[in-house]
């Protein structure tokens, strides 16, 4: 495929993404109470990323609520020059336009990766899937760094594949490291991937040299790989050291400036320990039961599986009543009681279910993390004022595509790992996200898995091409039999 034709393909993909975002933003305005500025939506976490920039412009100080080193500033830095030059509405919409462009570029690079692995058919098939899939596109109009994190991670994966499948040049390793560094600026948890990359480097060198030489080469290449992140993040790290006299390369705590009290955290700890979700806006989650909101229905019922000789419904409801009282009139005395009661509930559950709380809960959380409608993110529901009957089929198509990715797509990444070892990063992303969020952090918010979705599309391309190849063989075999 010529460069000119690929350029046309990219522009087509970009156009499809743009119209998809405009339509989704239109639906979002009909269904959400979140404020919109044009097609830009101020999502739940937007304030923690952009409010520090507004504070800096108005007051000359970068902070969010009580945190001077809350979210990393890079998403806000993209917004900053446009905010200085233009009105807030224009600046926010420029940010959305950039997100659409990064999304299209990321999908284009994964299509190039498919071309490297599968040939032209793989390139075309991935582009088609990227055009019809709204799983990643749905975040392009939200003012949160999901698109930039996913986009740069996809470009990194392409560059890293080129590094592994070619002569492993230092130049290509540096290029790959630059894009992973950029991804980390928007999604700091991706810094954990450096350990995986360094381990791969060591396993490669140990097959060729003795242990000491392998360690030296791994260290040299590992430093080269991490240099882009160190350089990109150096100003933020130095700034934090000046303010706090501490080494803070990412943010000062895991809460990024949100003023959670000890009472909030003790309730969250209990909810996580029993394998439930604390997302309060989900009407089926434990979060809405313990932190109810006006105009947000809650249909959560305490599951019988968590009860036991020590943990009873009565004790849970009594603790909840105290917490509800604390939410209305917070004070130190009530906070201490809430912490005590919910810490006791957590210990009761672990005592009643010692094995399941250790092994079963992570599996339950993985299930919650992965098994859902697959199209929940679409602002489409029959009671929304912009609902049309044809939108139901759009929702069904996205659910079907999600489960194709979750089953055959994931299977395809395993097949790829077996057939093309240098493509292991494609398999790594979905596994990494499942281990990090539901297992270690015990978080089940669905958007944390969105970064895996493009890689499952690659796996789906693999399975589709294998299926076509199988039927072609069967057809040829049948033709030879008939001829004989």
Secondary structure, 3 states (H helix, E strand, C coil): CCHHHHHHHHHHHHHHHHHHHHHHHHHHHHHCCCCEECCEECCCCHHHHHHHHHHHHHHCCCCECCECCCCCCHHHHHHHHHHHHCCHHHHHHHHHHHHHHHHHHHHHHHHHHHHHHHCHHHHHHHHHHHHHCCCCHHHCCECCCHHHHHHHHHHHHHHHHHHHHCCCCHHHHHHHHHHHHHHHHHCHHHHHHHHHHHHHHHHHHHCCCCHHHHHHHHHHHHHHHHHHHHHHHHHHHHHHHHHHCCCCCCCCCCCCCCCCCHHHHHHHHHHHHCCCCCCCCCCCCHHHHHCCCCCCCCCCCCCHHHCCCCCCHHHHHHHHHHHHHHHHCCCHHHHHHHHHHHHHHHHHHHHHCCCHHHHHHHHHHHHHHHCCCCCCCCCCCCCCCCCCHHHHHHHHHHHHHHHHHHHHHHHHHHHHHHHCHHHHHHHHHHHHHHHHHHHHHCCCCHHHHHHHHHHHHHHHHHHHHHHHHHHHHHHHHHHHHHHC
